[in-house]
Amino acid sequence: MRRLAAATTNAATATAAAATVTVAVAVTTLLAGAALVAGTAAAQAATTVSTSPISVPMIPAPMIPAPMAPSQMIPAPMTPAPAPGTLNPGGFAIHLLGGLHLKRVDTTTGQTHTGYLLCTSTTSGSAAPVIHGVGGVKDPTSACAELAEVNGDFDALAVHPTWMAPSFVAPVAVQAAGTWEGAKVAWSHQYSNSGVLVRTTGDVFAF
């Protein structure tokens, strides 16, 4: 009886072991099949990605205009240039009358005075010209107006002909150098005293 029981127990143990091995083999087979399926799907996906066409956006080439034919070129209208020394923006004109370097020497005291004088005239439409002056004299605009009256001729100056001049002798020498209306000016004169100078030349040499 004991031998029969032991044989029965050994047979049951062998059967259980065989069943365990069968289950393990089945699980291993199942896992291998799943891995094979997964690997096949990944390979197909990789093949699909690698074989799918790549879309590249088209960049249009820059448009370069064709050169114009000589017959299509329209020349710009020619605007006449203003006269020398004149600016004319929109009907307003500035005219350069003259630029002068002035000198006055009081011979009795030895004092010397120098200065410059720049004279212009402006016109607007049909209005009369307006004289303007800048420089180193007391009233440059008045001095320019006095010179404009004689067209820059210093010998023709007689600004205050009715004034009474003193009779004492104290010579005053004056000089003017520069241009007037484009002509060269180189003038000098000596007056008997400063009173006669002012009566003749007005504000031109009034430093």
Helices and strands as residue ranges (DSSP letters): H 2-51, G 70-72, E 86-87, E 92-106, E 111-124, E 130-135, H 140-149, G 154-156, E 172-180, E 183-191, H 194-201
